[in-house]
Amino acid sequence: MDWNRTKSIFIFVFLILNIFLYWLYLDRYNEAQSVEILGEKTIEARLKDDNITYGPLPNSNESATYITGEVHIFKNSAPDDNQKVSFTDETHTQISAVFINPVKLRNINDDASLIDFVHTNVKNGDSYALWEVDREERVAVFFQKKNNRIFYYNDSAVLKVHWNMDNEVTNYEQTMIDNIEEMEQQETVIPPLQIFQTLYNKTLLKSDSSIAQVKLGYSTFSKLDKTQVLIPTWEVQVKLSDGEIEEYFVDAIDGKIIEIQGDKQQGEEEDWGVE
C-alpha cells in the first residue's frame, strides 16, 4: 500500500470536509443573523407593514388590582310604585321587573336616553355601563362597572332593558355584584402595545384592520359559592376591512388570552413579550 498516497487522500478529504463545514457554518450564521434582524422589528413596524391602524392608547404605566365581590341577593321590593318585581331563580340573585305603566324613552336613537332611564329607574343604575343596543330586537345590555372599569360578560353583573314598538320601556332583568373590595397590592398592567403583540403572534390581528378600542376592565377569575374574584382585563375591539367588529380579551397582569362566552371563560397561556 502507498501510505503517502493514502495520507494525501485523507488530507484532501478532510480539507474538503472542513471547507464544507465552514461554508455550512457561515450559511447558518447568516440565516440566524437575518432572523434576529427580523425579530427585532417592533410591533409598531409590524402593524404598519400589515396596514393595521390604531389611535391614541391608554397610559402604558397604568396600574390595577384584583377585586373580590359577592353576588347580590335581592329583596322582594321594587325601586318605585310603578314596578312589579319577581325573582327568576330560587337564590334570589336575579330579578325581573315589569313596569305597570311603561316608561317613554326620550329618544330611542340616542344612547344617552337609555343611560338616563337606567340611572333614574333601576337600583344602583349608575353602576352599570351601556354595552350593546339591538334596536331591531328592542333590547339594551348593560354591564356592571367599578371605577369606570366594566365587568365583561359576567352573568352575575348584567342588566337587560326591553322596550315596545312605541319606544316605551316595559321590563328589565337585573343581576348585581356588591361588597366589592380591591386587594391591597397594585399591579402594573401589561402595556397595550404588548397586548397587540400577543394578538399579532396568534394571527388574530388581520391585515387592513383598525384597532377601534382598547379599554381596561375586569373578567371573572374564579367563583367560590357566591363570592367572585375578578382580574384586570384588556378589551380590544378590532374593526375588519369589511366593517365587522371582533373583540378580544387579554389578562392585563400575565398576558393570557381569555376566551369569554357569556359567563364561561377559558385562559390560554401566551408569550406577550416582543420578539
C-alpha positions in Angstrom: 0.0 0.0 0.0 1.2 3.5 -0.9 0.9 5.2 2.5 2.0 8.5 1.2 -0.8 8.5 -1.4 -3.3 7.3 1.1 -2.3 10.0 3.6 -2.6 12.6 0.8 -6.1 11.5 0.0 -7.2 11.7 3.7 -5.7 15.1 4.0 -7.6 16.2 0.8 -10.9 14.7 2.1 -10.6 16.4 5.5 -9.8 19.7 3.8 -12.9 19.4 1.6 -15.0 18.4 4.7 -13.6 21.4 6.7 -14.4 23.8 3.8 -18.0 22.4 3.6 -18.5 22.6 7.4 -17.2 26.2 7.4 -19.5 27.1 4.5 -22.4 25.5 6.4 -21.5 27.4 9.5 -21.4 30.7 7.6 -24.7 29.9 5.9 -26.4 29.1 9.3 -24.8 32.1 10.9 -26.1 34.5 8.2 -29.5 32.9 8.4 -29.6 33.3 12.2 -28.5 37.0 11.8 -31.3 37.5 9.3 -33.8 36.0 11.6 -32.5 38.1 14.5 -32.8 41.3 12.5 -36.4 40.4 11.5 -37.2 39.5 15.1 -36.0 42.9 16.3 -38.7 44.6 14.2 -41.1 46.4 16.7 -44.8 45.7 16.9 -45.4 49.2 15.6 -43.5 48.4 12.5 -45.2 45.0 12.0 -48.6 46.6 12.3 -47.7 49.3 9.9 -46.4 46.7 7.4 -49.8 45.0 7.6 -51.8 48.2 7.4 -53.2 47.7 10.9 -54.0 51.1 12.4 -54.8 52.3 15.9 -55.5 55.6 17.7 -54.2 57.1 21.0 -53.6 54.4 23.6 -54.3 54.3 27.3 -51.5 55.1 29.8 -48.8 52.4 29.5 -47.9 52.8 33.2 -51.5 52.2 34.4 -51.9 50.0 37.5 -54.8 47.8 38.7 -55.6 45.2 41.3 -57.6 42.0 41.6 -61.0 42.6 43.2 -63.5 40.5 45.0 -67.3 40.7 45.3 -70.4 38.9 46.3 -73.4 38.0 44.2 -76.2 40.3 45.4 -79.3 38.8 47.0 -82.3 40.9 46.0 -85.2 41.6 48.3 -88.8 41.4 47.1 -89.2 45.2 46.8 -89.4 47.4 43.8 -87.5 50.7 43.4 -90.8 52.6 42.9 -94.6 52.0 42.9 -94.6 51.7 39.1 -92.6 48.5 39.1 -93.6 44.9 40.0 -90.6 42.7 40.8 -90.3 39.0 40.8 -87.4 36.5 41.2 -86.3 34.4 38.3 -84.4 31.9 40.4 -84.6 30.3 43.8 -81.5 32.0 45.1 -83.0 35.5 44.6 -79.9 36.6 42.7 -81.8 37.7 39.6 -84.9 39.8 39.3 -87.4 40.6 36.6 -89.1 44.0 36.9 -92.2 44.9 34.9 -93.5 48.5 34.6 -97.1 48.9 35.4 -97.1 51.9 33.2 -94.4 51.7 30.6 -91.9 54.5 30.7 -91.3 56.5 27.5 -87.8 56.9 26.3 -86.7 60.4 25.3 -85.0 59.4 22.1 -84.5 55.7 21.2 -81.8 56.6 18.7 -79.8 58.3 21.4 -77.8 56.0 23.8 -77.9 58.7 26.4 -81.7 58.3 26.7 -81.2 54.6 27.7 -78.5 55.5 30.2 -80.6 58.2 31.8 -83.5 55.8 32.1 -81.3 53.2 33.9 -79.9 55.9 36.3 -83.4 57.0 37.2 -85.4 53.8 37.3 -83.0 50.9 38.3 -81.5 50.1 41.6 -77.8 51.3 41.6 -78.4 52.1 37.9 -75.3 54.4 37.8 -73.1 51.4 38.5 -73.9 50.0 35.0 -72.4 50.9 31.7 -74.1 50.6 28.3 -72.5 47.7 26.4 -74.8 46.9 23.4 -78.0 48.1 21.9 -80.1 46.0 19.5 -82.8 48.3 18.2 -84.3 45.6 16.0 -84.9 43.3 19.0 -85.5 46.4 21.2 -83.1 45.4 23.9 -80.2 47.2 25.5 -77.5 45.3 27.5 -75.6 47.0 30.4 -72.6 45.6 32.2 -71.8 46.5 35.8 -68.7 48.6 36.4 -66.3 49.6 39.1 -64.3 52.9 38.9 -65.4 53.0 35.2 -64.0 49.6 34.5 -66.5 47.2 33.1 -67.2 43.6 34.3 -67.1 41.8 30.9 -69.8 39.2 30.2 -70.4 38.4 33.8 -73.8 36.8 34.2 -73.9 38.0 37.8 -73.4 41.6 36.8 -75.7 42.4 33.9 -78.8 44.4 33.2 -81.1 43.9 30.2 -83.7 46.6 29.3 -86.6 45.9 26.9 -89.0 48.4 25.2 -92.0 48.1 23.0 -92.8 49.4 19.5 -93.9 52.8 21.0 -90.4 53.2 22.5 -91.6 52.6 26.0 -89.6 50.5 28.4 -91.8 47.6 29.6 -89.4 45.5 31.7 -85.9 44.6 32.6 -83.8 41.8 34.2 -81.0 42.6 36.6 -78.2 40.8 38.4 -75.5 42.6 40.5 -72.3 42.1 42.4 -71.9 44.0 45.7 -69.5 44.3 48.6 -66.7 44.9 46.0 -63.2 45.2 47.6 -59.9 45.8 46.0 -56.9 43.7 47.0 -54.1 45.7 48.6 -51.4 45.0 46.1 -51.5 47.2 43.0 -50.0 45.6 39.8 -48.6 47.4 36.8 -50.6 46.2 33.8 -49.1 45.0 30.6 -48.9 48.0 28.1 -51.4 48.0 25.2 -48.6 47.6 22.6 -47.6 44.3 24.2 -51.2 43.2 24.2 -51.2 43.9 20.4 -48.0 41.7 20.2 -49.9 38.9 21.9 -52.8 39.1 19.4 -50.4 39.6 16.5 -48.4 36.5 17.4 -51.6 34.4 17.3 -52.5 36.0 13.9 -55.7 37.5 15.5 -54.9 40.9 14.1 -55.7 40.8 10.4 -54.3 43.0 7.6 -56.1 46.2 6.7 -57.9 46.3 10.0 -58.3 49.0 12.6 -58.0 48.7 16.4 -61.0 50.7 17.3 -61.0 50.4 21.1 -58.6 49.5 23.9 -60.0 49.6 27.4 -59.2 48.2 30.8 -61.9 46.3 32.7 -62.4 43.1 34.6 -63.2 39.4 33.8 -64.1 36.6 36.2 -61.1 34.7 37.5 -62.9 32.3 39.9 -66.2 31.7 41.7 -66.5 30.4 45.2 -70.1 29.9 46.1 -71.5 33.4 46.0 -68.0 35.1 46.0 -66.2 36.1 42.9 -62.6 37.1 42.1 -62.2 39.4 39.1 -58.9 40.1 37.3 -57.9 43.2 35.3 -58.5 42.6 31.7 -57.7 44.4 28.5 -60.6 44.6 26.0 -59.5 45.1 22.4 -62.1 45.8 19.7 -60.9 45.4 16.1 -62.8 46.7 13.0 -62.1 44.5 10.0 -61.8 45.7 6.4 -65.4 44.6 5.7 -66.7 46.5 8.7 -67.2 43.5 11.0 -66.1 44.0 14.7 -64.1 41.4 16.5 -63.4 41.7 20.2 -60.6 40.1 22.3 -59.8 40.0 26.0 -56.4 39.6 27.5 -55.4 39.2 31.1 -53.7 42.5 31.9 -51.4 41.0 34.5 -50.0 37.9 33.0 -50.9 38.2 29.3 -53.2 35.2 28.8 -55.8 35.5 26.1 -59.2 35.0 27.7 -62.0 33.3 25.8 -65.2 34.7 27.1 -68.6 33.3 26.1 -71.4 34.5 28.4 -70.1 33.6 31.8 -67.7 30.9 30.6 -64.1 31.9 30.4 -61.0 29.9 29.4 -57.4 31.2 29.6 -54.6 30.2 27.3 -51.0 30.9 28.3 -49.4 33.3 25.9 -45.9 34.8 25.3 -46.6 38.5 25.3 -43.1 39.7 25.0 -42.0 41.4 21.8 -39.8 39.0 19.9 
